[in-house]
Amino acid sequence: MAGDTTPVQSERHAALLRAMTSEQRALALRSVDRGVRRLALARLRNLHPDESEQQLVIRHVAHVHGLDTARRLYGALLPGLEK
């Protein structure tokens, strides 16, 4: 979201990132990625409460990487995913 961070906050964030090692930045990014994935799966769980965890993961993969990729990876497990 453009414009939601003040210049002071932006500079502080940049300084904190510069102070981190590459490994620390990678770990922080991985943590954020996991959190976003958990939120996405929670949303899908709310939208499709009767589906299995596997089907929710397949829906997530289809959303993030596209339906063609999900078809290649999960094949026959996709019926009804297009809805």
C-alpha positions in Angstrom: 0.0 0.0 0.0 1.7 3.1 -1.2 1.7 6.0 1.2 1.0 4.1 4.4 4.5 4.4 5.7 6.1 7.7 6.8 9.6 8.5 5.5 11.0 8.2 9.1 9.4 4.7 9.4 10.7 3.7 6.0 14.2 4.7 6.9 14.1 3.0 10.2 12.9 -0.2 8.5 15.7 0.1 5.9 18.3 0.6 8.7 17.0 -2.5 10.6 17.3 -4.6 7.4 20.8 -3.3 6.7 21.9 -4.3 10.3 20.7 -7.9 9.7 22.8 -10.6 8.2 21.7 -12.3 5.0 20.7 -15.3 7.1 18.6 -13.2 9.5 16.9 -11.5 6.6 16.1 -14.9 5.0 14.7 -16.2 8.3 12.6 -13.1 8.7 11.2 -13.4 5.2 10.5 -17.1 5.7 8.6 -16.3 8.9 6.5 -13.6 7.1 5.8 -16.1 4.2 4.6 -18.7 6.7 2.3 -16.2 8.3 0.8 -15.1 5.0 0.3 -18.7 4.0 -1.5 -19.5 7.3 -3.8 -16.5 6.8 -4.6 -17.5 3.2 -5.4 -21.0 4.3 -7.6 -19.7 7.1 -9.5 -17.6 4.6 -10.0 -20.7 2.3 -11.0 -22.8 5.3 -13.7 -20.2 6.1 -14.9 -20.1 2.5 -14.9 -23.9 2.1 -15.5 -25.3 5.5 -16.3 -28.8 4.2 -13.1 -29.3 2.3 -10.2 -31.3 3.5 -6.9 -29.7 4.4 -5.4 -31.2 1.2 -8.1 -29.6 -1.0 -7.5 -26.2 0.7 -3.8 -26.5 0.0 -4.6 -27.3 -3.6 -6.8 -24.3 -3.8 -4.0 -22.2 -2.4 -1.5 -23.5 -5.0 -4.0 -22.9 -7.8 -4.5 -19.3 -6.6 -0.8 -18.5 -6.1 0.7 -20.5 -9.1 -2.3 -20.8 -11.4 -4.8 -23.6 -12.2 -2.5 -25.1 -14.9 0.3 -25.6 -12.3 -2.2 -27.1 -9.8 -3.5 -29.5 -12.5 0.1 -30.6 -13.3 0.9 -31.1 -9.6 -2.4 -32.6 -8.4 -4.2 -34.0 -11.4 -7.2 -36.0 -10.4 -7.5 -34.2 -7.1 -8.8 -31.1 -8.8 -12.5 -31.8 -9.6 -14.6 -28.8 -8.7 -11.7 -26.5 -8.1 -12.7 -24.2 -10.9 -15.7 -22.8 -8.8 
